[in-house]
Amino acid sequence: MFAKEIVKEAGAYILAHMQEELHIERKSSPTDLVTRLDKEVQNFLVDKIRSRYPDDQFCAEEGCLRASVGHGSVWVIDPIDGTNNFVAQGDDFAIMVAYFENGLGQFGIIYDVMKGHCYHGGGAFQACLNEEPLPSFKGKPLRDFLIASNAGMLETNAWGVADLGNAALGTRVYGSAAISFAKVLSGRLLTYITYLQPWDYSAASIIGESLGYKVLTIAGEEVDFKTRQAVMMVPVEMQDEIQSYIYERK
């Protein structure tokens, strides 16, 4: 598949250049980092796609590419998800790409660069980790699952996230939506709950639907694929139980 090929090429580019000067900048806050590789990888992917599909549009993290996924052929790109992990640890980051046609997700890709793990599929494609099919969700008691969120929501028990964690086996914080979603998709987490932009959740939302998962707002509504929202990836068959703990505070 063309998309997998260029994502893996982008991963190879990161591996070849990650020990060089990263030219780190701060965006909206002291912990909202961007490096030259974020920008270079996004430009690489956009250029590759445009060279083959010149009429396609983009919604991407860096810069001002903000096409609506509801109209035409749109690629959603997060060039390095988990930039803080990338900068501080050189690990636990990933490239994410999703493709939509008139609002319908056709496939998603999450590529854990350091581990070489490529989660891909959705739509008409089987959901796989590398070439092995991913398992559909298998239910078990809530107390036997781990959940993931972000440190701030857990500390303040925002929307009852800490209550859910206390009812489950425990909570984890990975610092990357891609890495957290990958653990949900592979059955190692029950749910991931946090604030995200569309490029953070688009790929996972497409891959997960074929495995019994849904990306929703915390209120249980459809995400808008436009703005930063409080979202959760949940197995459909356990959504009601999870939402008995997760609630929207007015």
C-alpha positions in Angstrom: 0.0 0.0 0.0 1.3 3.4 -1.0 0.4 5.0 2.4 2.2 2.4 4.4 5.3 2.7 2.2 5.6 6.5 2.6 4.9 6.3 6.4 7.7 3.8 6.8 10.0 6.0 4.6 9.2 8.9 6.9 10.0 6.7 9.9 13.4 5.8 8.4 14.0 9.5 7.9 13.4 10.2 11.6 15.8 7.3 12.6 18.5 8.7 10.3 18.3 12.3 11.6 17.0 12.1 15.2 20.5 12.5 16.7 21.1 15.8 14.9 20.1 19.2 16.2 16.3 19.2 16.5 15.8 23.0 16.7 13.1 22.7 19.4 10.3 25.4 19.5 7.4 25.9 21.9 3.9 26.4 20.5 0.9 27.0 22.7 2.6 26.3 26.1 6.1 25.4 27.5 5.3 21.7 27.1 3.8 22.0 23.6 7.0 21.2 21.6 7.7 21.0 17.9 11.0 20.1 16.3 12.4 20.5 12.8 11.7 16.8 12.2 8.0 17.3 12.9 7.9 19.8 10.1 10.2 17.9 7.8 8.3 14.7 8.2 4.9 16.4 7.6 6.3 18.1 4.5 7.7 14.8 3.2 4.4 13.0 3.6 2.4 15.9 2.1 4.7 16.2 -0.9 4.7 12.4 -1.5 0.9 12.3 -1.5 0.5 15.4 -3.6 2.8 14.0 -6.2 0.5 11.0 -6.7 -2.9 12.6 -5.8 -2.6 16.3 -6.7 -6.3 17.1 -5.9 -6.3 15.6 -2.4 -6.5 17.8 0.6 -4.9 17.7 4.1 -5.6 18.3 7.7 -2.3 18.2 9.5 -0.8 19.3 12.8 1.9 21.7 11.8 1.1 24.8 9.8 -2.2 25.8 8.4 -3.5 22.7 6.6 -7.0 22.3 7.9 -9.3 20.7 5.3 -12.6 19.3 6.5 -12.7 15.5 6.4 -16.3 15.7 5.3 -15.6 17.0 1.8 -13.6 15.2 -0.8 -10.4 13.1 -0.4 -8.6 14.2 2.8 -5.5 13.0 4.5 -5.1 13.6 8.2 -1.5 13.7 9.4 0.3 13.8 12.7 4.0 13.7 11.7 5.4 12.9 15.2 2.8 12.2 17.9 4.4 12.3 21.4 7.0 15.0 20.5 7.9 15.4 24.2 8.7 11.7 24.5 10.7 12.0 21.2 12.7 14.9 22.5 13.3 13.7 26.1 13.5 9.9 25.5 13.9 9.1 21.8 11.1 6.6 22.3 7.3 6.2 22.6 6.3 8.4 19.6 4.6 7.5 16.4 3.6 8.8 12.9 -0.2 8.8 12.3 -2.0 9.0 9.0 -5.7 8.7 8.2 -7.5 8.9 4.9 -11.2 10.0 4.4 -13.4 10.2 1.4 -16.4 12.5 1.9 -16.4 11.9 5.6 -15.9 8.2 5.6 -12.7 6.8 7.0 -11.0 4.5 4.5 -7.9 3.5 6.5 -5.7 4.6 9.3 -2.0 4.0 10.1 -0.1 4.3 13.4 3.6 3.6 13.1 5.6 3.2 16.3 8.9 4.2 14.8 11.3 2.8 17.4 9.6 -0.6 17.7 8.8 -0.9 14.0 5.2 -1.6 14.9 2.8 -0.6 12.2 -0.9 -0.7 13.1 -3.0 -0.3 9.9 -6.3 -1.0 8.3 -10.0 -0.1 8.8 -12.6 0.6 6.2 -12.3 -2.1 3.5 -8.9 -3.2 5.0 -8.3 -5.8 7.7 -6.9 -4.2 10.9 -3.4 -5.5 11.5 -0.2 -5.1 13.5 2.4 -5.4 10.8 1.0 -8.4 8.9 -0.8 -10.1 11.8 -4.5 -9.4 12.2 -5.5 -7.5 15.4 -8.0 -9.2 17.7 -11.5 -7.9 18.0 -12.4 -6.7 21.5 -12.9 -9.4 24.0 -14.9 -8.4 27.1 -14.0 -9.2 30.7 -14.8 -7.6 34.0 -13.8 -3.9 34.4 -11.5 -4.8 37.3 -9.3 -6.9 35.0 -8.5 -4.0 32.6 -6.0 -1.1 32.7 -7.1 2.3 31.4 -5.1 5.3 30.2 -5.6 9.0 30.5 -3.4 12.1 31.1 -1.9 13.1 34.4 -3.9 16.3 34.8 -7.3 14.6 34.4 -6.3 11.8 36.8 -5.0 14.3 39.4 -8.3 16.3 39.4 -10.6 13.4 38.7 -11.9 15.4 35.7 -15.1 13.8 34.4 -14.6 10.9 36.9 -11.5 9.5 35.1 -9.8 8.7 38.4 -13.0 7.0 39.6 -12.9 4.8 36.6 -9.3 4.0 37.2 -10.0 3.0 40.8 -12.7 0.6 39.6 -10.4 -0.9 37.0 -7.1 -2.6 37.6 -5.2 0.6 37.3 -4.2 3.6 35.2 -1.4 4.4 32.9 0.0 7.6 31.3 2.1 7.3 28.1 2.4 10.8 26.9 1.3 9.9 23.4 -2.1 9.4 21.9 -0.7 7.1 19.2 1.0 4.8 21.7 -2.0 4.8 24.0 -4.4 4.0 21.1 -2.1 1.3 19.9 -2.4 -0.4 23.3 -6.2 -0.2 23.1 -6.2 -1.6 19.6 -4.0 -4.5 20.7 -6.2 -5.3 23.7 -3.7 -4.1 26.4 -5.9 -1.2 27.5 -9.6 -0.9 27.9 -9.9 2.8 27.1 -7.9 6.0 26.5 -9.5 9.2 27.7 -8.0 12.7 27.1 -8.2 16.0 25.2 -7.2 15.6 21.5 -7.1 17.3 18.2 -8.5 15.5 15.0 -5.0 14.4 13.9 -4.5 12.7 17.2 -7.5 10.4 17.0 -8.4 10.0 13.3 -6.2 7.0 12.5 -7.2 5.1 15.6 -10.9 5.9 15.1 -10.8 4.2 11.6 -8.8 1.2 12.7 -10.8 0.6 15.9 -14.2 0.5 14.3 -13.5 -2.8 12.7 -12.4 -4.2 16.0 -15.4 -3.2 18.1 -14.2 0.2 19.3 -15.5 3.7 18.9 -13.9 7.1 19.4 -16.4 9.4 21.0 -16.6 12.6 23.1 -16.8 12.1 26.8 -20.5 12.8 26.6 -20.8 9.8 24.3 -21.4 11.9 21.1 -19.7 11.7 17.7 -16.4 13.6 17.5 -16.4 16.5 15.1 -13.0 16.0 13.4 -12.5 19.8 13.6 -11.7 21.0 17.1 -9.9 19.9 20.3 -12.3 17.8 22.3 -12.3 15.6 25.4 -12.6 12.2 23.8 -12.4 8.5 24.7 -11.8 5.4 22.7 -14.1 2.7 24.1 -15.3 -0.8 23.2 -18.9 -0.4 22.1 -20.1 -3.3 24.3 -18.7 -1.7 27.4 -19.5 2.0 26.6 -22.4 2.2 29.1 -20.4 0.7 31.9 -17.5 3.1 31.2 -19.9 6.1 31.0 -21.4 5.2 34.4 -18.0 6.5 35.7 -17.2 9.0 33.0 -19.5 12.0 33.0 -19.4 15.5 31.8 -19.3 18.1 34.5 -21.0 21.4 33.7 
